[in-house]
């Protein structure tokens, strides 16, 4: 696997060709396996769209099974997408993490059938904790949700880089 080709759901994922954002191939392999072997991610239909060091974009379709009584995406589904995007962002810098706390701000409803993207980036990359932020947007680019989270580092994806 080259640095510019990560495959998820059988499709090539866009990798940023920027040497300052270069990601170790072993970290990419771990990120790939994390998504292919994660039943919850599979249940939600989350896909990796792009990866660079410290920034990851994921997508999810707002399907009926993820909707509430009002036929809009359930807030829990949006929080799961946001948490997963931020967790993937932590993986992109070779850190295995668990979520300590998370805040979500729902700005607009995600209609059933909408294509959603979540882009996570790191605000603080410490030795023991990380702080990340993500925005969830619909296909028109409208921000539907913003979230921040604190993560506790439980190890590295691969041995010291």
C-alpha positions in Angstrom: 0.0 0.0 0.0 1.5 3.4 -0.9 1.1 6.5 1.1 -1.4 7.9 -1.4 -3.7 4.9 -1.5 -5.9 3.8 1.3 -8.9 1.7 0.4 -12.1 1.6 2.3 -15.3 0.0 1.0 -13.3 -1.1 -2.1 -12.7 2.5 -3.2 -9.5 4.6 -3.2 -9.5 7.3 -0.6 -8.1 10.7 -1.3 -4.8 11.3 0.3 -3.3 14.7 0.5 0.1 14.8 -1.2 1.8 17.1 1.2 5.1 16.1 2.8 4.4 18.0 6.0 1.2 15.9 6.4 2.8 12.6 5.4 1.3 9.6 7.2 3.2 6.4 8.0 1.9 3.4 5.9 1.4 1.4 9.1 -0.8 4.1 10.5 -2.8 4.1 7.3 -3.1 0.3 7.5 -4.3 0.6 11.1 -6.9 3.3 10.2 -8.1 1.1 7.3 -8.5 -2.0 9.6 -10.2 0.1 12.3 -13.0 0.9 9.9 -13.3 -2.4 8.1 -13.4 -4.3 11.4 -15.6 -1.9 13.4 -19.2 -3.2 13.5 -20.7 0.1 14.7 -19.0 2.0 11.9 -20.3 -0.6 9.4 -23.8 -0.3 10.9 -23.9 3.4 10.4 -22.4 3.1 6.9 -19.6 5.5 7.6 -17.0 5.8 4.9 -13.5 7.4 4.8 -13.4 10.2 2.3 -9.9 11.8 2.8 -7.0 11.5 5.2 -4.1 13.7 6.0 -2.0 14.0 9.2 -4.3 15.7 11.7 -7.3 16.0 9.5 -9.8 13.3 8.4 -13.1 13.6 6.5 -15.8 10.8 6.8 -19.2 10.5 5.2 -22.5 8.9 6.0 -25.9 8.8 4.4 -28.8 9.9 6.6 -30.9 6.8 6.0 -34.3 6.1 7.4 -32.8 3.6 10.0 -30.8 6.6 11.4 -33.9 8.9 11.6 -36.1 9.8 14.4 -39.9 10.2 14.5 -39.7 13.5 12.6 -37.8 12.0 9.7 -34.6 13.8 10.4 -31.3 12.3 11.4 -31.2 11.3 15.1 -28.9 13.5 17.1 -27.1 10.3 18.4 -26.3 9.3 14.8 -24.8 12.7 14.1 -22.8 12.5 17.4 -21.5 9.1 16.4 -20.3 10.4 13.0 -18.6 13.4 14.8 -17.0 11.2 17.4 -15.8 8.8 14.8 -14.3 11.6 12.6 -12.5 13.0 15.6 -11.3 9.5 16.7 -10.0 8.9 13.1 -8.2 12.2 13.2 -6.4 11.1 16.4 -5.4 7.8 14.6 -4.0 9.9 11.8 -1.3 11.2 14.2 -0.6 7.6 15.5 -2.6 7.8 18.7 -5.1 5.3 19.9 -7.7 7.1 22.0 -10.9 6.8 23.9 -13.4 9.7 24.2 -13.4 11.4 27.6 -16.0 14.0 26.9 -17.9 15.5 23.9 -20.0 18.5 23.2 -22.3 18.8 20.2 -24.1 21.9 18.9 -27.0 21.0 16.5 -27.5 24.0 14.2 -29.8 22.6 11.6 -31.7 19.3 11.0 -30.2 16.7 8.7 -33.0 15.6 6.5 -33.6 11.9 5.7 -31.6 10.9 2.7 -29.0 13.6 3.0 -25.3 12.9 2.3 -23.4 14.0 5.3 -19.6 14.7 5.7 -17.7 15.3 8.9 -14.2 16.7 8.9 -12.2 16.4 12.1 -9.1 18.3 13.0 -6.9 18.6 16.1 -6.9 21.6 18.4 -4.5 20.1 20.9 -2.1 17.2 20.4 -0.7 16.3 23.8 1.2 13.3 25.1 -1.8 12.1 27.2 -4.8 13.9 25.8 -6.0 15.4 22.5 -8.7 17.9 21.8 -10.5 17.8 18.4 -13.2 19.6 16.6 -15.5 18.6 13.7 -18.2 20.1 11.5 -20.9 18.0 9.9 -22.2 19.4 6.6 -24.8 18.4 4.1 -24.3 18.1 0.4 -24.9 21.8 -0.1 -22.1 22.6 2.4 -24.5 23.8 5.2 -23.1 23.2 8.7 -25.6 21.1 10.5 -23.6 20.3 13.6 -20.3 21.3 15.3 -18.7 19.2 18.0 -15.6 19.2 20.2 -14.2 16.3 22.2 -11.4 15.5 24.6 -9.7 12.2 24.1 -7.4 10.2 26.4 -4.4 8.5 24.7 -4.3 4.8 25.4 -1.3 4.0 23.1 0.1 4.3 19.6 -1.3 2.7 16.5 2.2 1.5 15.5 5.6 1.5 17.3 7.4 4.8 17.5 7.6 6.5 14.1 
